[in-house]
Amino acid sequence: MIRDFNVDWLEKRVWIGAQEFQTHAGAMVGVGAGAPAILEVSTFGFTGVPMTDADTLTHVMAAPYDWDVTKQTRFRVWWTQTSVTATDAATFILLYAEIVASDNVAGTLTTGTTLLDPTTVLDTVIPALDLSTGVAYQAQATGFGIINRNSIADTTDLFVVSVELDAVTTFSADEVVFLGLEMRYTPRRAAGPRRNILGGRRLLTANPLGVRLHTTQEGL
């Protein structure tokens, strides 16, 4: 019988695009800190969110049912910029919160978690001062931040995440454009109590659709 623990799963990648961050209301008016709003990126036909330092975006999602929380979860920010100065750099902060559902069935009240703004810091933060390439509108990704294994409760129904442009070096207002957040986790897909012995196999970031494995893996 096939179980998760004897399958060499690849790490799963989930994309949360800028337009999915629910920090907008009405005619796309920003409601997060700094009120950043979705705009078309140049004339490319897709959107991003121009940001100034201290601007914040927040997203709430159903916790993936195949998320193996006994393994690390990794995140990185994808962004671009309108600047052509290679010494510009940006620092992003990611915070998260776990929400447990409440219910009232036939007068029996089950109290979960009140909705809240994310405040929990990653166990390994996203590396500071991601340098610009100095070429406008190139796709850039930060290094990975990490939630350690066994940090997310298995009772979590909703997962809330916020991304803040915490600091810049010489970027001017709105030169940094947020494109989306990448989430990577080990999937659990089989029934039964046994989960994965090892974390999902990591591919080289330079070959995301290839079969070249990264030399580092999460251990037991």
Order of alpha helices (4+ residues) and beta strands (2+ residues): beta-beta-beta-beta-beta-beta-beta-beta-beta-beta-beta-beta-beta-beta-beta-beta
